[in-house]
Amino acid sequence: MIAQHVSLNRVLRIVKENGGFLSATDLEIIAHHDRFRQVLVRCNNGRFLTAAQDAKHFMDIITRDGEDWVRDVSLPTTDPIWR
């Protein structure tokens, strides 16, 4: 598991440089180090905030039947990295 070997601060700096958008690996690392940190999931039929630890579970549900898809995952504008 890569998450335990990467510092959360390092990942958050990279995420901030990328406009707040998270890769699957970024999400895994954030969920490992700060599981309740809120992430914004945008999909075809809407968007929602959820804890980082739950994002993958909900994204799997959304994409399971193939009728919807996840556009992106990001840190919301209320996240401390934007202060």
SULSULSUL-V189952 format. One record per backbone hydrogen bond with DSSP energy under -0.5 kcal/mol. NH is the residue of the N-H (numbers start at 1). CO is the residue of the C=O. Records with the same first field share a line. If there is no record, write none. Layout:
BEGIN
NH = CO  CO
END
This chain:
BEGIN
4 = 1
5 = 2
6 = 3
11 = 7
12 = 8
13 = 9
14 = 10
15 = 11
16 = 12
17 = 13
18 = 14
19 = 16
20 = 15
21 = 18
22 = 73
27 = 23
28 = 24
29 = 25
30 = 26
31 = 27
32 = 28
33 = 29
34 = 30
37 = 34
39 = 50
40 = 74
41 = 39  48
42 = 40  72
43 = 46
44 = 69
46 = 43
48 = 41
50 = 39
52 = 37
53 = 35
54 = 51
55 = 51  52
56 = 52
58 = 54
59 = 55
60 = 56
61 = 57
62 = 58
63 = 59
64 = 60
66 = 63
71 = 42  69
72 = 42
74 = 40
75 = 20
79 = 76
82 = 79
83 = 80
END
